[in-house]
Amino acid sequence: MNTKHKRKHNAKNLPTPTRNRPSIPEIGSEREDQIKNALESRKPKTPLRLVEGIACPVCGKGTLALVDSLTVDWAQNGERIVVGNLTGFRCSHCGREFFDAESARVISRYIDRSRPRGGYTAKISSLGGGKLGIYFPQDLLRNIDLSRSDYVQLYPVGRRRIVIEGEEPTAGESGDETIHT
């Protein structure tokens, strides 16, 4: 007697038919209203949110609009640093951007973190004729925007402490002439 055995298939191994499931969950109108109310009740990112119609201090033609998606970037030590999600204002005419106080603090923290600690050491040299000079170390020059013919302003703040600030060149200044005092 020849009997055929029917194999029983395990239901776990069978492919399940694909159901019409949305790949993105659907949110009902009631949930949308809850989310909208929660977002509107949050504390604004900046207290300047209600300020409108300020004239642009740069061009004077546009008005400043509050923006909460500003980005700032700069190069430092050969590395590009980008800080986003900042708040402030943008001029409707010239496009100039102004950061609010909180965003300025965030930018300052990034700059302070990347600034070398401990300062730089430079030896004071005698230039002759009763004049003294300093050679700026290469590490310092990579971190500042000064070059050979630039002028700097020196501010004594104590008997053994000075502040050096680079001056912006004026129109017509070539920077090649030497000033003797």
Secondary structure, DSSP 8 states (H G I E B T S, - for coil): ----------TTTS--------SS----HHHHHHHHHHHHHS--SSGGGG---EE-TTTSSSEEEEEEEEEEEEEETTEEEEEEEEEEEEETTT--EEE-HHHHHHHHHHHHHHS-SS-----EEEEETTEEEE---HHHHHHS---TT--EEEEEEETTEEEEEE----TT--S-S----
